[in-house]
Amino acid sequence: MTVIAKKRFLSRIARHERVRKSVVGTAERPRLAVRRSLAHMVAQIIDDQNNKSLAQLTTASKDFQSKFSELTKSEQSKKLGLLIAEIAKSKGINSVVFDRGGFIYHGRVQALAEGAREGGLEF
């Protein structure tokens, strides 16, 4: 890992830790956590009080790739947001707190959030 890449990674971790001090998921309003890699996105709904993951989806899954592999990464992120919102609604979750994981609210992270809002989640 180069010096610049290491600094970027450590800066993102510091931002994430700073935000996580105030962003906490409860049973009534769980946390929608986002992880991003160069190729894929992961969306996870977490109840921090009970330490339980309520739902998780990733663009790397074979199911997702078989349906949406021809889309761009941003379009896939938006679809992921719509699907995670659909799963949350089926579990009775209407409102979440958004945890962007220290990533900038731009591009794929923003597309996932907009997709989740279109799917009916409030945050």
C-alpha positions in Angstrom: 0.0 0.0 0.0 1.4 3.3 -1.0 1.8 6.2 1.4 -1.1 8.1 -0.2 -3.4 5.1 -0.3 -2.6 4.4 3.4 -3.4 8.0 4.4 -6.7 7.9 2.4 -7.7 4.6 4.1 -6.7 5.9 7.6 -8.6 9.1 7.0 -11.8 7.2 6.0 -11.5 5.0 9.2 -11.1 8.2 11.3 -14.2 9.7 9.7 -16.1 6.5 10.2 -15.2 6.3 13.9 -16.1 9.9 14.4 -19.5 9.5 12.9 -20.2 6.2 14.6 -20.1 7.9 18.0 -23.5 9.5 17.2 -25.0 7.1 14.6 -26.6 4.2 16.5 -29.2 1.7 15.2 -32.0 0.7 17.5 -34.8 -1.9 17.1 -37.2 0.8 16.1 -34.8 2.7 13.8 -31.9 0.4 12.7 -28.7 1.6 11.0 -28.2 1.2 7.2 -24.5 0.7 6.9 -22.8 1.0 3.5 -19.4 -0.6 2.5 -17.8 0.2 -0.8 -15.0 -1.4 -2.6 -13.6 -0.6 -6.1 -15.9 -3.2 -7.7 -18.9 -3.7 -5.3 -21.2 -2.3 -2.7 -22.6 -3.9 0.5 -25.7 -2.6 2.3 -26.5 -3.9 5.7 -29.3 -3.1 8.1 -28.1 -3.4 11.7 -29.7 -3.3 15.2 -26.8 -2.1 17.3 -28.7 -2.5 20.7 -29.2 -6.2 20.1 -26.0 -6.7 18.0 -28.0 -8.2 15.1 -27.8 -7.9 11.4 -31.4 -7.7 10.1 -30.7 -7.7 6.4 -27.7 -7.7 4.1 -27.3 -7.4 0.3 -24.3 -7.1 -1.9 -23.7 -6.4 -5.6 -21.2 -9.3 -5.6 -23.8 -12.0 -5.1 -24.5 -14.3 -8.0 -28.2 -13.5 -7.8 -27.7 -9.8 -8.1 -25.1 -10.2 -10.9 -27.3 -12.5 -12.9 -30.0 -9.8 -13.0 -28.0 -6.5 -13.1 -24.5 -7.2 -14.4 -25.0 -5.1 -17.5 -25.7 -1.9 -15.5 -23.0 0.6 -14.5 -21.7 0.5 -10.9 -23.8 3.5 -10.0 -27.0 2.0 -11.4 -26.2 -1.2 -9.6 -25.9 0.8 -6.3 -29.3 2.4 -6.9 -30.9 -1.1 -7.5 -29.2 -2.3 -4.4 -30.8 0.6 -2.4 -34.2 -0.3 -3.9 -33.8 -4.0 -3.0 -32.6 -3.3 0.6 -35.6 -1.0 1.1 -37.9 -3.7 -0.2 -36.4 -6.2 2.3 -36.6 -3.7 5.1 -40.3 -3.0 4.3 -41.1 -6.7 4.4 -39.5 -6.9 7.9 -41.6 -3.9 9.1 -38.7 -1.4 9.0 -39.8 2.1 7.7 -37.1 4.3 9.1 -33.3 3.9 9.4 -30.3 6.0 10.2 -27.8 6.1 7.3 -24.2 5.2 8.0 -22.1 6.0 5.0 -19.0 4.3 6.6 -16.7 7.3 6.3 -17.2 7.5 2.5 -18.1 10.8 0.8 -21.8 11.1 0.2 -21.3 11.2 -3.6 -21.5 8.8 -6.5 -22.3 5.2 -5.6 -23.0 5.9 -1.9 -25.4 8.7 -2.9 -27.1 6.4 -5.5 -27.6 3.7 -2.9 -29.2 6.2 -0.5 -31.5 7.6 -3.2 -32.5 4.1 -4.2 -33.4 3.3 -0.6 -35.4 6.5 -0.3 -37.3 5.7 -3.5 -38.0 2.2 -2.1 -39.7 3.9 0.8 -37.1 4.0 3.6 -36.9 7.3 5.6 -33.7 8.7 6.8 
